[in-house]
Amino acid sequence: MKFSISLMALTLSVCSASASDFDKVLNTVVSNNMALKYADAENQAAIASLKSENTLDAPEIGFESLWGAKGIGDKRNFSISQGFDWPGVYTARREAIRKSQAAMQYLQESAMIEARQEVRLLLIDIIYAKQRIAATEKICDGLSSLQKTFRKAVDEGNETKLDYNKSVIEKIAAERELKTLRGEYAAMLASLRAMNGGKDVEDLVASVGNVYPEVDLASLRPDVENIRAKDPAIAAMKADAEVQKSLLKVEKRSLLPGFTLGYSHEWEMGDRFNGFSVAVSLPFITGNKKVKASRLQVRASEMQQEMELIRLSAAMSGDYEKALLYRELLDQYEDIMNDNSDFELLKKAFDGGQINFLTYMQELNYFLAARRDFLETLYNYNCALARLQRYN
């Protein structure tokens, strides 16, 4: 009995495509990302709120009317007053707001980097899903052809129905895996559509293709000082430390007396009185704890910078080492992945009656599992590369 099961689609190399189309799709999705636009709007609102707080309190107007006993007359009073902090407080707040704007700009840049990395990794997932679907579809096609061949052979009395049933079971298992992969792929497209501001992504996914973009691993070797200089998250934390120092200055100056000035006009028993009032607040009596808390916040912000630098450096160094190991594995895989002789020899052995159907499927699945392992290693390698491209 002769049959044909094409497995050439499973012969996969580690070659890569140009990164230009991949980057175009990446840039398009990031530019449409609503989460980034929302974060920017929130930052603008936060700055506007800070500026609104650095103003004088609203002036206070009061009117009082008192009725006296019969024959004495009434008493009325009108007053207007304005309170304000020590003048240096407003200057310190303006400085804190200016530094807050710089910190929020860095935070927006950091959000952009995180969004780009999230989209880049999702596109890598989509390429991996496409490769697995293509391979599984080829397996399903081959098993469908095998099933038809067995059906004909059973009808002609050349094969048992038992072997035919086994071919049906194998085909069902392959189709179940294919449906699972297609379901996962559909979920990935939905996620990409959400990142793309709800816009259709079919054309974008088509332009990405099913081959990973070419990336030079050696150029992605992480360096601590490079991370310190390039990462906006660290810059934001440094700017936040400066903000906290300015807020500490605000709290210190807020310990100085505040003032309230007022004017009043009073009517009493037919006489009129005009005058002014002055009040002085003494915040230093209760404000020392705020200064202490602000000083501790400055220290915490400075420590946070170094912690983030250590975390990023460790994560990127780990990804680089992983990428090197995956690259070595891919080099070992390459020759055997480009060799289809295993499948051809299995086919000849089965056609020649040297092995039965069960043995054939067991051996076939062994070599297919190796190709799945290769696809997974290639995927893990490109995920590591994607994380190392944090600043690209």
C-alpha positions in Angstrom: 0.0 0.0 0.0 1.4 3.4 -1.0 0.4 6.8 0.3 1.8 10.3 0.4 2.1 12.4 3.5 4.0 15.7 2.9 6.0 17.0 5.8 8.2 19.4 3.9 6.4 22.3 5.7 7.9 21.1 8.9 11.4 21.5 7.6 12.2 24.8 9.3 15.4 26.8 9.2 16.5 29.5 11.6 16.7 32.2 8.9 14.9 35.5 9.5 13.2 38.1 7.5 13.9 41.8 7.3 12.8 43.7 10.5 11.3 46.7 8.5 7.8 45.3 8.1 7.8 44.0 11.7 8.8 47.5 12.9 6.2 49.2 10.8 3.5 47.1 12.3 4.9 47.7 15.8 5.0 51.5 15.3 1.4 51.5 13.9 0.0 49.6 16.9 1.8 51.7 19.4 0.7 54.9 17.8 -3.0 53.7 18.0 -2.7 52.5 21.6 -5.4 54.1 23.7 -3.7 53.2 27.0 -0.8 55.5 26.2 -3.1 58.3 25.2 -5.1 57.9 28.4 -1.9 57.9 30.5 -0.8 61.1 28.9 -4.2 62.7 29.6 -4.0 61.6 33.2 -0.5 63.1 33.5 -1.7 66.4 32.0 -4.6 66.4 34.5 -2.3 65.8 37.4 0.0 68.7 36.5 -3.1 71.0 36.1 -4.2 69.9 39.5 -0.8 70.7 41.1 -0.8 74.1 39.5 -4.4 74.8 40.7 -3.2 74.1 44.3 -0.4 76.7 44.1 -2.7 79.7 44.4 -4.1 81.9 47.1 -7.1 80.6 49.0 -10.3 82.3 47.9 -11.0 85.5 49.8 -13.6 85.2 52.6 -16.6 87.6 52.8 -18.7 87.8 55.9 -21.9 89.6 56.9 -23.3 89.6 60.4 -26.7 91.1 61.5 -27.7 91.2 65.2 -31.0 92.5 66.6 -30.8 94.3 69.9 -33.5 94.8 72.6 -36.2 97.4 72.1 -34.8 100.8 72.2 -31.2 99.8 71.7 -31.0 99.2 68.0 -29.5 96.7 65.7 -25.9 95.8 65.0 -24.4 94.9 61.6 -21.0 93.9 60.5 -19.4 93.4 57.0 -15.9 92.0 56.5 -13.6 90.7 53.8 -10.3 88.8 54.5 -7.6 87.0 52.5 -5.2 84.4 53.9 -1.8 83.4 52.4 1.2 81.3 53.3 4.7 82.6 53.7 5.7 84.0 50.2 8.6 81.5 49.8 6.2 78.6 49.9 4.7 79.5 46.5 8.1 79.6 44.9 9.0 76.2 46.3 5.7 74.8 45.0 6.4 76.2 41.5 9.8 74.5 41.6 8.2 71.2 42.7 5.6 71.5 39.9 8.2 72.1 37.3 10.2 69.0 38.4 6.9 67.0 38.5 6.3 67.8 34.8 9.8 66.5 34.0 9.1 63.3 36.0 5.8 62.7 34.3 7.4 63.2 30.9 9.8 60.4 31.8 7.0 58.3 33.0 5.2 58.8 29.7 8.3 57.7 27.9 8.6 54.7 30.2 5.0 53.8 29.4 5.8 54.0 25.7 8.7 51.6 26.1 6.6 49.1 28.1 3.8 49.3 25.4 6.3 48.7 22.6 7.7 45.7 24.4 4.2 44.3 25.1 3.3 44.7 21.4 6.6 43.3 20.2 6.2 40.2 22.4 2.6 39.7 21.2 3.7 39.9 17.6 6.4 37.2 18.4 3.6 35.1 19.9 1.5 35.6 16.7 4.4 34.5 14.5 4.9 31.4 16.7 1.2 30.6 16.5 1.3 30.9 12.7 4.2 28.5 12.5 2.6 25.9 14.7 -0.7 26.2 12.9 1.0 25.8 9.5 2.9 22.7 10.7 -0.2 21.1 12.3 -2.3 21.8 9.1 0.3 19.9 7.1 0.1 17.0 9.5 -3.7 17.0 9.3 -3.6 17.0 5.5 -1.2 14.1 5.6 -3.3 12.1 8.0 -6.5 12.9 6.0 -4.7 11.4 2.9 -3.6 8.4 5.0 -7.2 7.9 6.3 -8.6 7.9 2.7 -5.9 5.4 1.6 -6.7 3.1 4.5 -10.5 3.4 3.8 -9.9 2.3 0.2 -7.6 -0.5 1.3 -10.1 -1.8 3.8 -12.8 -1.8 1.2 -10.6 -3.8 -1.1 -9.7 -6.3 1.7 -6.0 -5.3 1.8 -6.0 -3.7 5.3 -7.9 -4.3 8.5 -10.5 -2.0 9.9 -8.4 -1.8 13.1 -5.6 0.1 11.3 -8.2 2.3 9.6 -9.7 3.2 13.0 -6.2 4.1 14.3 -5.7 6.5 11.4 -9.1 8.1 12.2 -8.1 8.5 15.9 -4.7 10.1 14.9 -6.5 12.5 12.5 -9.0 13.5 15.2 -6.1 14.2 17.7 -4.3 16.3 15.1 -7.5 18.3 14.3 -8.2 18.8 18.0 -4.7 20.3 18.4 -5.3 22.5 15.3 -8.5 23.9 16.6 -6.9 24.7 20.0 -4.1 26.5 18.2 -6.6 28.5 16.1 -8.5 29.4 19.2 -5.3 30.7 20.8 -4.4 32.6 17.6 -7.9 34.2 17.6 -7.4 35.4 21.2 -4.0 36.9 20.2 -5.6 38.8 17.4 -8.2 40.1 19.8 -5.5 41.3 22.1 -3.6 43.0 19.3 -6.8 44.7 18.1 -7.3 46.1 21.6 -3.7 47.4 21.6 -4.4 48.9 18.2 -7.2 51.1 19.5 -9.9 48.7 18.4 -8.9 49.0 14.8 -8.7 46.0 12.5 -5.4 44.1 12.4 -5.8 41.6 9.6 -3.6 43.6 7.2 -1.0 44.2 9.9 -0.8 40.6 10.9 -0.5 39.6 7.2 2.4 42.0 6.7 4.2 40.6 9.7 4.3 37.2 8.0 5.3 34.0 9.8 9.1 34.5 10.1 10.8 36.3 13.0 12.6 39.6 12.2 16.4 39.5 11.9 18.2 40.8 15.0 21.9 40.9 15.9 22.2 39.4 19.3 25.8 40.8 19.9 24.5 44.4 19.6 22.0 43.8 22.4 24.5 42.9 25.2 23.3 44.8 28.3 25.4 47.4 30.0 24.6 48.9 33.4 25.7 52.5 32.5 23.8 52.2 29.2 20.6 51.2 31.0 21.1 54.1 33.5 21.5 56.6 30.7 18.7 55.3 28.4 15.9 54.0 30.7 13.2 56.6 31.3 11.8 54.7 34.3 15.1 55.3 36.1 15.1 58.9 34.9 11.6 59.3 36.2 12.7 58.0 39.6 15.6 60.4 39.6 13.3 63.2 38.7 10.9 62.1 41.4 13.7 62.3 44.0 14.2 65.9 42.9 10.5 66.5 43.3 10.6 65.1 46.8 13.5 67.4 47.6 11.4 70.4 46.4 8.4 69.2 48.4 10.7 68.9 51.5 11.6 72.6 50.8 7.9 73.4 50.7 7.3 71.7 54.0 10.2 73.5 55.6 8.9 76.9 54.4 5.4 76.0 55.4 6.6 76.0 59.0 7.0 79.8 58.7 4.0 81.9 59.7 1.1 82.4 57.5 -1.0 85.5 57.4 -4.6 86.6 57.1 -5.4 90.2 56.3 -8.9 91.6 56.5 -11.1 94.7 56.3 -14.3 95.2 58.3 -17.1 97.8 58.4 -19.5 97.8 61.3 -22.8 99.6 62.2 -23.7 99.9 65.8 -26.4 102.1 67.5 -26.2 104.6 64.6 -22.4 104.8 64.6 -20.1 103.4 61.9 -16.7 101.8 62.4 -14.1 100.9 59.8 -10.9 99.0 60.4 -8.6 96.1 59.5 -7.6 92.8 61.1 -4.4 90.8 61.0 -4.0 87.1 62.0 -0.9 85.0 62.1 -0.8 81.2 61.9 1.9 79.3 63.7 2.3 76.0 61.7 5.7 75.1 63.2 3.9 74.0 66.3 2.4 70.9 64.5 4.3 70.8 61.1 7.6 69.2 62.2 6.3 65.7 61.6 5.5 66.5 57.9 9.0 67.7 57.4 10.3 64.5 58.8 8.0 62.4 56.6 9.1 64.4 53.5 12.8 63.9 54.4 12.2 60.1 54.6 10.4 60.2 51.2 13.5 61.8 49.6 15.6 59.0 50.9 13.2 56.3 49.7 13.1 57.9 46.2 16.9 57.8 45.9 17.0 54.2 46.9 14.3 53.3 44.4 16.5 54.4 41.5 19.3 52.0 42.4 16.8 49.2 43.0 15.2 49.7 39.6 18.7 49.8 37.9 19.7 46.6 39.6 16.4 44.9 38.7 16.6 45.9 35.0 20.3 45.0 34.7 19.7 41.6 36.2 16.6 40.9 34.0 18.4 42.0 30.8 21.6 40.1 31.7 19.5 37.0 32.3 17.7 37.4 28.9 21.1 37.8 27.2 22.4 34.6 28.7 19.2 32.8 27.8 19.5 34.0 24.2 23.1 32.7 23.9 22.0 29.3 25.1 19.0 29.2 22.8 21.3 30.3 19.9 23.6 27.3 20.6 20.6 24.9 20.6 19.3 26.3 17.3 22.7 25.8 15.8 22.6 22.2 16.9 19.1 21.8 15.5 19.7 23.4 12.2 21.2 20.5 10.2 18.7 17.9 11.3 15.8 20.3 10.8 16.8 20.8 7.2 16.9 17.0 6.6 13.7 15.2 5.6 15.4 11.8 5.2 13.9 10.6 8.6 10.4 11.0 7.2 11.3 9.5 3.9 12.9 6.4 5.5 9.9 5.9 7.7 7.5 6.1 4.7 9.6 3.5 2.8 9.7 1.2 5.8 5.9 1.5 6.2 5.2 1.1 2.5 7.5 -1.9 2.4 5.7 -3.6 5.3 8.7 -3.5 7.5 6.8 -1.7 10.3 3.1 -1.6 11.1 0.9 1.5 11.4 1.2 1.8 15.1 5.0 1.7 15.0 5.0 4.2 12.1 2.9 6.7 14.0 5.0 6.3 17.1 8.2 7.0 15.1 6.5 9.8 13.2 5.4 11.5 16.4 8.9 11.2 17.8 10.3 13.3 14.9 7.4 15.7 14.9 8.0 16.3 18.6 11.6 17.2 17.8 10.4 19.8 15.3 7.9 21.2 17.9 10.8 21.5 20.3 12.8 23.3 17.6 9.9 25.7 17.1 9.6 26.3 20.8 13.3 27.0 21.2 13.2 29.4 18.2 10.2 31.1 19.9 12.0 31.4 23.3 15.1 32.8 21.5 13.1 35.5 19.8 11.2 36.3 23.1 14.6 36.9 24.8 15.7 39.1 21.8 12.4 41.1 22.1 13.0 41.8 25.8 16.6 42.8 25.0 15.3 45.4 22.5 13.7 47.4 25.3 15.2 50.7 24.0 14.7 50.0 20.3 
